[in-house]
Amino acid sequence: MITENNLSENEEKKNPNEVSQETSENTNSHDAVPHEDDAEHLEEHEDVDISLADALKEMEKIINTPNAGENFKRFNQLKEKASHYIHDEIEDKKHEYAETGNGLENFSYEHPLQTKLSALINIFREKHDDFQKGQEEEQKKNLEHRQSIIERLKNLYTNSEPGTNLFKSIREIKEEWSKAGQVAKSEFKILNNNYFHHLNQFYQMLDLNKEFLEQEYSHNLEKRQHIIARAQELENEPVIQKALNELQYLHKLWKEEAEPVAEEFREKTWEEFKEISNKIHERKSELSASIEKEQAANLEKKSQIITEIKKLSEPSETPNHNYWQNAIKRVEDLRSDFLKTGSVPRKLSNQNWNDFKTTLRGFNTTKNNYYKSLKGSQQANLEEKLKLIQTAQDNQNNEEWDIAVPLFKKLQEDWKKIGHVPKSMTNKIWDEFRDACNAFFNNYREKSNTSTDNWKENFKNKRALLDELKTVSNEEGSIEKIEQIKTAWNNIGKVPRDKISINTEFNKTLREKLKINKINELELKEEGLSENQLTDKARKIKNQISDLEGEIVKLENNLSFFNKPSRENPLLRDTYNTIDEKKAHLETLKQNLHNIIAGE
């Protein structure tokens, strides 16, 4: 292995022009190697903007690899991205906090993923330290090994025994040297120079053995021809970045392993290799053009996303609650698309990102202002509904039917016309209003229907339905039969007061039958319900939907604590099955709620 700084004695014996030419060969080889700036730019292009969650996921993946410490550069890139995202989100929160009129000196916010990021950084730091210690130990062993190789090389030309196969011995030494591991940078230069000094001394000895020298030259020529052949293949490599990376490696081999050849091949082989390298480098413009085209398309897409968010921030008509809820979901999708879209031209990258963040903040400001104003109107709506409740409670025992019935119908109509109230009060005031209305209408029906209802006949019919319900099992068609019985039950009027316990017995039996058929009462399709009963059932379904969604989110969050959760994992199989069951139940309840609202 001969480099520009380690010429053999054979080369030193050439005239000054020849030596200068050979040295130039090694120096010029750097011209065909890609610049570091180009490599970093291309690498940066490949690493598109990823989300905070994906960055943390990849960082976690790195620290779980056997040699995590060697991925220091990649981990730091991801750490910087994650920190950048968290910083931006904290700034958004600070911006929102300030908009509400609060002083920034009181602002305090802990990002939910900051703890995880800090934990990943600490774990990686420990693994990197362990890796560094391992590297130092390995480099120390490699240093000792290389020093022993140099001693063998020295003995080969100073103390070789008669009959020693020099060709085989030098081959073994050079092969072992090329495979020996890395050493510390502070040791490498002296070590390398020492090796080549003794290698040059060996070649000087070979001058006495022309036949052996010719064998060496022939072997070295094969090395160069192999490198040239691989370079020729790279001319047709469709992925130009791959070709450039491998060409860089070939130049490293040429510099470190392309040892001297016969004089007639020295300049020829170098010129051939250099010409091929130049052709491959000319293709770099193709890659740059492709990257520029892709980045221009990414910039266009990201600019369109920013424009759409701006439009959502400036609706043409006065927006309502539904508009903003839909807009929030759409902006979240657009934000995700923006982060997934690849890089843009470097000179426009910061401006594009700042425009995106400014537009997002503008959207949030407009949305927050709407809900601030909404809080005022909700308070006014609450006061209006409280007045309706008071009127209903004052008249729930009123038996002047000609006046009271129209009054309560008007109260119910007015209730529907009044807008939203604060969420914390919604259920409370609705229960109070409904109870007052139910008390009035129950009294009204009881008093007005006493003379016409055949309560004994109603009891007889309900007893027959209860007996029929008791015979239901869990065979096919049982659920439909239960629904028919429940509908028929709903259409039967009151029973005598001393027989009213039949309702409790029916409900108890119904729950037993629903349990063995694995169905919830709220999933039953039933008819004959009064308006109040339908409203009450809808409210119960809404509450159960909310509870189910919370349970599903909690279970899915629990899965996220496992690294690569899978249904194949015996520990997680039951959890996945539970999630599937709850989701199926959730869809059924949503469909039932839709049917009630649609009047189906």
Order of alpha helices (4+ residues) and beta strands (2+ residues): alpha-alpha-alpha-alpha-alpha-alpha-alpha-alpha-alpha-alpha-alpha-alpha-alpha-alpha-alpha-alpha-alpha-alpha-alpha-alpha-alpha
